[in-house]
Structure formats: C-alpha cells, structure tokens
Amino acid sequence: MIEPRRMIFGAFVAGIVAVATSYLLAFLPGDAPASASWLMVVGTGVSLSAMLALGAYRPGINGLRIGLLVAFLLLVLVGGFGLGLLLPAETVDSELVLGLPRRAAILLLGIGLLPIAVLPFAYARDFADRGLDDAALKQLRDECLRLQDEHGIRRGGGH
C-alpha cells in the first residue's frame, strides 16, 4: 500500500504537470486545443487541493475530515472554473449576479468566498483536537530551556 503522504504528493505533482502542459499547449503555434483549458482547470484544482492535504495530513489521525475538506475544495475549484468554461459568452444584455457578469460572480463568490467561508472553521475544528496538552507544553518548555543552556543563550528580556 502506498503511504498517504506519497500519494498526496503524487497528486500535487500531477496537478502541476497538468498546469505546465496547459501552458505548453497554449504557447504552441496555432490555436490551443480545448483540452488545454480543461488541463488548467483540473490541474489547478488538484494541485491546490493536494497542497491543503499536505499541510493538514498527520499520520495516525483519522483523515476523514481532511478528506472531506480536500474533496470540497476540489469540487469547488474544478466545478467553478469548469462552469466558467462551459457558460456561454456574456453579452451586453446578459443577466448580472450581484452586479457582476455570471462568470465573474462564479469566480469571485464561488471560488473566492465559498472556501473562505468554510475552510477556516473546518481547520479550527480540526486543529483544536491537535493542540498541546499541559504535559506536552511542559515538555516543550523544558526542551527549550535545555537548548538555551546548551547553546549559552541568555534568558529573560532584551535581545
């Protein structure tokens, strides 16, 4: 079985490769194929979701909440950017959403604000379970004092 951190890093690399391939296709002579846009959409979603997973993953801790957050972010990013690609071009008579053209509203409100409204609360809930208890905090302080003594660092005020 593949170690989860390796699998997450592999997804991150695959996302970056997809984005780089999209740029390569866009810079080739002639019109870029439609697949270049979709490579960018999927690559961006996968790489950003994998970064979230790499930062939040801790071995030995139930990863269900982290998995749900990663899936949420992937769905929002790929869904939002993909919907922006699929919608027809705006015209002067197009409807506005909160004063914005539909595509801009999807990008700013869906991809921009929706994760900001969800992810910080999810992180706060998740990391509240992982804080230092009194024993771990005492151990950390003792280790800091030991290292200060070992390296001759002066304690107290002043720099």
C-alpha positions as a LaTeX table, in Angstrom:
\begin{tabular}{lrrr}
\hline
Residue & $x$ (\AA) & $y$ (\AA) & $z$ (\AA) \\
\hline
Met1 & 0.00 & 0.00 & 0.00 \\
Ile2 & 1.24 & 3.48 & $-0.85$ \\
Glu3 & 1.96 & 5.78 & 2.07 \\
Pro4 & $-0.68$ & 8.59 & 2.12 \\
Arg5 & 1.83 & 11.45 & 2.07 \\
Arg6 & 3.44 & 10.00 & $-1.09$ \\
Met7 & 0.04 & 9.64 & $-2.72$ \\
Ile8 & $-0.87$ & 13.24 & $-1.86$ \\
Phe9 & 2.50 & 14.48 & $-3.16$ \\
Gly10 & 1.94 & 12.46 & $-6.35$ \\
Ala11 & $-1.42$ & 14.19 & $-6.83$ \\
Phe12 & 0.29 & 17.56 & $-6.30$ \\
Val13 & 2.94 & 16.77 & $-8.91$ \\
Ala14 & 0.27 & 15.51 & $-11.35$ \\
Gly15 & $-1.64$ & 18.78 & $-10.90$ \\
Ile16 & 1.47 & 20.85 & $-11.56$ \\
Val17 & 2.29 & 18.75 & $-14.65$ \\
Ala18 & $-1.26$ & 19.32 & $-15.94$ \\
Val19 & $-0.92$ & 23.10 & $-15.46$ \\
Ala20 & 2.51 & 23.12 & $-17.16$ \\
Thr21 & 1.14 & 21.06 & $-20.06$ \\
Ser22 & $-1.72$ & 23.51 & $-20.40$ \\
Tyr23 & 0.73 & 26.40 & $-20.67$ \\
Leu24 & 2.82 & 24.46 & $-23.16$ \\
Leu25 & $-0.22$ & 23.80 & $-25.35$ \\
Ala26 & $-1.23$ & 27.47 & $-25.15$ \\
Phe27 & 2.20 & 28.66 & $-26.29$ \\
Leu28 & 2.46 & 26.31 & $-29.27$ \\
Pro29 & 1.80 & 27.87 & $-32.67$ \\
Gly30 & $-1.84$ & 27.95 & $-33.73$ \\
Asp31 & $-4.93$ & 27.79 & $-31.59$ \\
Ala32 & $-4.67$ & 25.90 & $-28.32$ \\
Pro33 & $-6.93$ & 22.86 & $-28.12$ \\
Ala34 & $-9.91$ & 22.95 & $-25.74$ \\
Ser35 & $-8.15$ & 20.30 & $-23.69$ \\
Ala36 & $-5.58$ & 22.93 & $-22.64$ \\
Ser37 & $-8.25$ & 24.84 & $-20.72$ \\
Trp38 & $-9.51$ & 21.69 & $-19.04$ \\
Leu39 & $-5.96$ & 20.65 & $-18.13$ \\
Met40 & $-5.59$ & 24.03 & $-16.43$ \\
Val41 & $-8.90$ & 23.65 & $-14.59$ \\
Val42 & $-8.20$ & 20.13 & $-13.34$ \\
Gly43 & $-4.51$ & 20.79 & $-12.67$ \\
Thr44 & $-5.28$ & 23.88 & $-10.60$ \\
Gly45 & $-7.95$ & 22.09 & $-8.58$ \\
Val46 & $-5.83$ & 19.01 & $-7.95$ \\
Ser47 & $-2.64$ & 20.90 & $-7.06$ \\
Leu48 & $-4.36$ & 23.31 & $-4.65$ \\
Ser49 & $-6.37$ & 20.51 & $-3.02$ \\
Ala50 & $-3.21$ & 18.43 & $-2.66$ \\
Met51 & $-1.42$ & 21.38 & $-1.02$ \\
Leu52 & $-4.25$ & 21.59 & 1.50 \\
Ala53 & $-3.94$ & 17.85 & 2.12 \\
Leu54 & $-0.15$ & 18.02 & 2.51 \\
Gly55 & $-0.47$ & 20.79 & 5.08 \\
Ala56 & $-3.26$ & 19.14 & 7.05 \\
Tyr57 & $-2.24$ & 15.47 & 6.92 \\
Arg58 & $-0.94$ & 13.96 & 10.14 \\
Pro59 & $-0.02$ & 10.25 & 10.33 \\
Gly60 & $-2.12$ & 8.17 & 12.66 \\
Ile61 & $-5.01$ & 10.62 & 12.87 \\
Asn62 & $-8.38$ & 9.91 & 11.28 \\
Gly63 & $-8.22$ & 11.64 & 7.92 \\
Leu64 & $-11.96$ & 11.61 & 7.19 \\
Arg65 & $-12.44$ & 15.32 & 7.97 \\
Ile66 & $-9.34$ & 16.24 & 6.00 \\
Gly67 & $-10.51$ & 14.06 & 3.12 \\
Leu68 & $-13.88$ & 15.81 & 3.11 \\
Leu69 & $-12.20$ & 19.23 & 3.08 \\
Val70 & $-9.95$ & 18.22 & 0.21 \\
Ala71 & $-12.91$ & 16.85 & $-1.73$ \\
Phe72 & $-14.88$ & 20.05 & $-1.02$ \\
Leu73 & $-12.07$ & 22.25 & $-2.26$ \\
Leu74 & $-11.51$ & 20.10 & $-5.35$ \\
Leu75 & $-15.22$ & 20.18 & $-6.17$ \\
Val76 & $-15.46$ & 23.96 & $-5.70$ \\
Leu77 & $-12.38$ & 24.69 & $-7.79$ \\
Val78 & $-12.97$ & 22.28 & $-10.66$ \\
Gly79 & $-16.72$ & 22.91 & $-10.60$ \\
Gly80 & $-16.37$ & 26.70 & $-10.51$ \\
Phe81 & $-13.65$ & 27.01 & $-13.14$ \\
Gly82 & $-15.33$ & 24.34 & $-15.27$ \\
Leu83 & $-18.69$ & 26.11 & $-15.10$ \\
Gly84 & $-16.96$ & 29.31 & $-16.16$ \\
Leu85 & $-15.65$ & 27.49 & $-19.22$ \\
Leu86 & $-19.00$ & 25.92 & $-20.07$ \\
Leu87 & $-21.17$ & 29.03 & $-19.77$ \\
Pro88 & $-21.86$ & 30.91 & $-22.99$ \\
Ala89 & $-20.08$ & 34.19 & $-23.57$ \\
Glu90 & $-21.63$ & 37.25 & $-21.92$ \\
Thr91 & $-23.34$ & 39.88 & $-24.00$ \\
Val92 & $-24.48$ & 43.39 & $-23.20$ \\
Asp93 & $-27.94$ & 42.03 & $-22.33$ \\
Ser94 & $-26.70$ & 39.19 & $-20.10$ \\
Glu95 & $-28.10$ & 38.96 & $-16.60$ \\
Leu96 & $-25.94$ & 40.15 & $-13.72$ \\
Val97 & $-25.47$ & 38.30 & $-10.44$ \\
Leu98 & $-24.98$ & 40.78 & $-7.60$ \\
Gly99 & $-23.89$ & 43.33 & $-10.18$ \\
Leu100 & $-21.36$ & 41.00 & $-11.79$ \\
Pro101 & $-21.40$ & 39.02 & $-15.02$ \\
Arg102 & $-22.14$ & 35.34 & $-14.32$ \\
Arg103 & $-18.59$ & 34.12 & $-14.89$ \\
Ala104 & $-17.09$ & 36.81 & $-12.68$ \\
Ala105 & $-19.67$ & 36.07 & $-9.98$ \\
Ile106 & $-18.79$ & 32.37 & $-10.07$ \\
Leu107 & $-15.08$ & 33.13 & $-9.77$ \\
Leu108 & $-15.32$ & 35.77 & $-7.06$ \\
Leu109 & $-18.20$ & 34.42 & $-4.99$ \\
Gly110 & $-17.95$ & 30.68 & $-5.62$ \\
Ile111 & $-14.24$ & 30.05 & $-5.92$ \\
Gly112 & $-13.13$ & 33.07 & $-3.89$ \\
Leu113 & $-15.55$ & 33.39 & $-1.00$ \\
Leu114 & $-17.05$ & 29.92 & $-0.56$ \\
Pro115 & $-13.77$ & 28.28 & 0.54 \\
Ile116 & $-13.03$ & 31.27 & 2.80 \\
Ala117 & $-16.39$ & 30.74 & 4.48 \\
Val118 & $-15.81$ & 27.02 & 5.10 \\
Leu119 & $-12.10$ & 26.13 & 5.37 \\
Pro120 & $-11.07$ & 28.31 & 8.35 \\
Phe121 & $-13.85$ & 26.88 & 10.51 \\
Ala122 & $-13.01$ & 23.35 & 9.45 \\
Tyr123 & $-9.32$ & 23.92 & 10.22 \\
Ala124 & $-10.14$ & 25.45 & 13.60 \\
Arg125 & $-12.29$ & 22.45 & 14.47 \\
Asp126 & $-9.66$ & 20.01 & 13.27 \\
Phe127 & $-6.67$ & 21.64 & 14.91 \\
Ala128 & $-8.47$ & 22.19 & 18.21 \\
Asp129 & $-8.14$ & 18.43 & 18.66 \\
Arg130 & $-4.40$ & 18.56 & 17.96 \\
Gly131 & $-3.24$ & 21.25 & 20.35 \\
Leu132 & $-0.67$ & 20.76 & 23.06 \\
Asp133 & $-1.94$ & 19.48 & 26.37 \\
Asp134 & $-0.32$ & 20.58 & 29.64 \\
Ala135 & 2.17 & 17.70 & 29.67 \\
Ala136 & 3.28 & 18.31 & 26.06 \\
Leu137 & 3.57 & 22.06 & 26.72 \\
Lys138 & 5.74 & 21.44 & 29.80 \\
Gln139 & 7.92 & 19.05 & 27.78 \\
Leu140 & 8.34 & 21.71 & 25.07 \\
Arg141 & 9.29 & 24.39 & 27.60 \\
Asp142 & 11.79 & 22.06 & 29.29 \\
Glu143 & 13.38 & 21.24 & 25.92 \\
Cys144 & 13.63 & 24.97 & 25.06 \\
Leu145 & 15.34 & 25.70 & 28.39 \\
Arg146 & 17.73 & 22.78 & 27.84 \\
Leu147 & 18.66 & 24.08 & 24.37 \\
Gln148 & 19.14 & 27.61 & 25.70 \\
Asp149 & 21.52 & 26.31 & 28.36 \\
Glu150 & 23.31 & 24.08 & 25.86 \\
His151 & 23.94 & 26.96 & 23.44 \\
Gly152 & 24.59 & 29.62 & 26.06 \\
Ile153 & 21.59 & 31.75 & 25.13 \\
Arg154 & 20.76 & 34.36 & 27.73 \\
Arg155 & 17.26 & 34.12 & 29.19 \\
Gly156 & 14.97 & 36.98 & 30.07 \\
Gly157 & 14.28 & 40.37 & 28.50 \\
Gly158 & 16.39 & 42.07 & 25.91 \\
His159 & 17.64 & 40.76 & 22.60 \\
\hline
\end{tabular}
